[in-house]
């Protein structure tokens, strides 16, 4: 990849599914409606004044708009502990891809983890896009950032997608909201994917020097005077 070439994640699907699968999207295009509808300020009973909400918090929003979102392939209906769906995906062709939007893991695969429950299966969202990263990059897959409204939690994992990119990566998830009833709509983000360059990092710790302590003091005072300072001066 040249210095001027934009890093690209390549998503591919079987030709039979082209136009039928909702495509992965930049996470910036998948901001949920509750973020759009929430106020930018709300009254603080503690401080007795209006304070900015997380809608005006750059780190909170920047996490949600990083990377790409993988969408659910069709509506899921959840009722009385059962999950059903109608799927327009044609029968598996030469590649024999799964037609169901979800699969299941046996509870035994989670033995010894905090998620283990003998009486419950563990769901797995099927993803029918292969994912290819540039040389030297892995992809971190995780639950969509700050999406506490979703009735499931996708497990986090990292895949070396510059090398492993000729088959599908599916996403195990814990269905934590057992009281959920209704429809999880097609296009719901089931995973967020963040390209990560493979590098070795070292850790360095130290105490502040007098000059560093002064800089901390000055910056904290500046932030108190100008709450928008991070957004204006530091946000990339």
DRENMIDREN-324683 format. One line per 5 residues: number of its first residue (from 1); their letters; for each residue x, z, y of C-alpha. Coordinates in steps of 0.1 Angstrom, whole numbers, plus 5000, padded with zeros to 4 digits. Example, Ala and Ser with C-alpha at 12.3 -4.5 7.8 and 13.67 -1.06 7.14 Angstrom:
2
1	as	5123 5078 4955 | 5137 5071 4989
This chain:
236
1	xxxxx	5000 5000 5000 | 5015 4989 5033 | 5018 5012 5063 | 4989 4995 5081 | 4966 4991 5051
6	xxxxx	4937 5016 5050 | 4936 5037 5018 | 4907 5027 4997 | 4887 5042 4968 | 4874 5015 4946
11	xxxxx	4840 5020 4929 | 4830 4996 4902 | 4799 4994 4879 | 4789 4972 4850 | 4774 4938 4862
16	xxxxx	4740 4947 4846 | 4738 4976 4870 | 4748 4959 4902 | 4721 4964 4928 | 4703 4990 4906
21	xxxxx	4726 5020 4912 | 4726 5038 4945 | 4762 5033 4957 | 4786 5061 4967 | 4786 5066 5004
26	xxxxx	4810 5081 5030 | 4801 5117 5032 | 4795 5113 5070 | 4765 5092 5061 | 4750 5119 5039
31	xxxxx	4744 5147 5063 | 4712 5165 5051 | 4681 5167 5072 | 4683 5204 5076 | 4716 5200 5096
36	xxxxx	4700 5173 5118 | 4669 5195 5124 | 4686 5228 5131 | 4693 5240 5167 | 4728 5239 5182
41	xxxxx	4722 5274 5196 | 4702 5304 5184 | 4696 5339 5198 | 4720 5366 5184 | 4703 5399 5181
46	xxxxx	4737 5415 5178 | 4752 5401 5210 | 4719 5397 5228 | 4726 5361 5239 | 4724 5326 5226
51	xxxxx	4752 5317 5202 | 4763 5283 5188 | 4751 5277 5152 | 4772 5262 5124 | 4759 5228 5136
56	xxxxx	4785 5232 5164 | 4812 5244 5141 | 4837 5216 5135 | 4853 5230 5103 | 4818 5234 5087
61	xxxxx	4807 5199 5096 | 4841 5183 5089 | 4841 5196 5054 | 4806 5181 5048 | 4817 5147 5062
66	xxxxx	4850 5144 5042 | 4854 5119 5015 | 4825 5103 4996 | 4793 5114 4980 | 4782 5103 4945
71	xxxxx	4744 5099 4944 | 4719 5108 4917 | 4708 5075 4900 | 4670 5082 4898 | 4643 5108 4905
76	xxxxx	4644 5139 4883 | 4612 5158 4877 | 4616 5195 4868 | 4586 5214 4854 | 4583 5243 4831
81	xxxxx	4619 5242 4821 | 4618 5205 4813 | 4636 5176 4831 | 4621 5141 4829 | 4627 5108 4846
86	xxxxx	4618 5072 4849 | 4648 5050 4850 | 4650 5013 4858 | 4685 5010 4843 | 4685 4983 4815
91	xxxxx	4696 4991 4780 | 4733 4995 4776 | 4750 4961 4773 | 4785 4952 4761 | 4798 4986 4774
96	xxxxx	4770 5007 4760 | 4767 5028 4791 | 4742 5058 4792 | 4708 5051 4805 | 4699 5087 4811
101	xxxxx	4708 5103 4845 | 4718 5135 4828 | 4732 5148 4796 | 4739 5184 4784 | 4768 5206 4773
106	xxxxx	4762 5231 4746 | 4764 5267 4759 | 4793 5273 4736 | 4816 5252 4757 | 4813 5278 4784
111	xxxxx	4821 5308 4762 | 4842 5333 4781 | 4832 5320 4815 | 4809 5337 4840 | 4785 5308 4835
116	xxxxx	4779 5314 4798 | 4743 5319 4788 | 4734 5317 4751 | 4699 5305 4758 | 4707 5278 4783
121	xxxxx	4722 5243 4782 | 4746 5232 4808 | 4737 5199 4825 | 4760 5170 4831 | 4752 5143 4857
126	xxxxx	4760 5108 4845 | 4779 5087 4869 | 4781 5050 4861 | 4807 5041 4888 | 4844 5040 4878
131	xxxxx	4867 5053 4905 | 4901 5040 4913 | 4924 5057 4938 | 4956 5042 4953 | 4989 5049 4935
136	xxxxx	5000 5085 4939 | 4965 5099 4946 | 4942 5120 4925 | 4905 5127 4934 | 4891 5161 4937
141	xxxxx	4854 5163 4926 | 4834 5193 4937 | 4799 5204 4947 | 4788 5188 4980 | 4803 5211 5006
146	xxxxx	4779 5236 5021 | 4749 5222 5002 | 4734 5256 4993 | 4700 5240 4993 | 4706 5221 4961
151	xxxxx	4692 5238 4929 | 4725 5232 4910 | 4762 5237 4915 | 4785 5210 4904 | 4818 5222 4888
156	xxxxx	4850 5213 4906 | 4877 5193 4889 | 4906 5170 4898 | 4912 5136 4881 | 4943 5113 4884
161	xxxxx	4922 5083 4894 | 4952 5061 4902 | 4958 5062 4864 | 4925 5070 4849 | 4900 5045 4863
166	xxxxx	4887 5023 4836 | 4859 5045 4824 | 4833 5069 4839 | 4837 5104 4851 | 4806 5126 4847
171	xxxxx	4799 5158 4865 | 4790 5191 4847 | 4768 5213 4868 | 4752 5247 4866 | 4714 5246 4873
176	xxxxx	4713 5280 4890 | 4678 5278 4905 | 4656 5283 4874 | 4625 5287 4896 | 4628 5252 4910
181	xxxxx	4597 5230 4904 | 4593 5195 4917 | 4614 5163 4922 | 4651 5160 4928 | 4651 5126 4945
186	xxxxx	4672 5095 4937 | 4702 5095 4960 | 4706 5133 4961 | 4744 5139 4963 | 4756 5153 4929
191	xxxxx	4793 5154 4938 | 4817 5151 4967 | 4850 5133 4960 | 4881 5139 4981 | 4913 5118 4976
196	xxxxx	4943 5141 4973 | 4979 5129 4974 | 4999 5143 4945 | 5027 5163 4961 | 5047 5195 4953
201	xxxxx	5043 5222 4978 | 5063 5254 4984 | 5050 5286 5000 | 5068 5303 5029 | 5058 5337 5043
206	xxxxx	5071 5356 5073 | 5061 5379 5101 | 5056 5367 5137 | 5086 5364 5159 | 5081 5378 5195
211	xxxxx	5076 5342 5207 | 5050 5335 5180 | 5032 5367 5188 | 5030 5356 5224 | 5016 5322 5214
216	xxxxx	4989 5339 5192 | 4979 5361 5221 | 4978 5332 5246 | 4957 5310 5223 | 4932 5338 5215
221	xxxxx	4927 5344 5252 | 4923 5307 5258 | 4897 5304 5230 | 4877 5333 5246 | 4877 5315 5279
226	xxxxx	4868 5282 5264 | 4848 5284 5231 | 4850 5245 5228 | 4888 5246 5228 | 4893 5238 5191
231	xxxxx	4870 5208 5193 | 4887 5195 5225 | 4923 5202 5218 | 4930 5206 5181 | 4904 5187 5161
236	x	4918 5154 5147
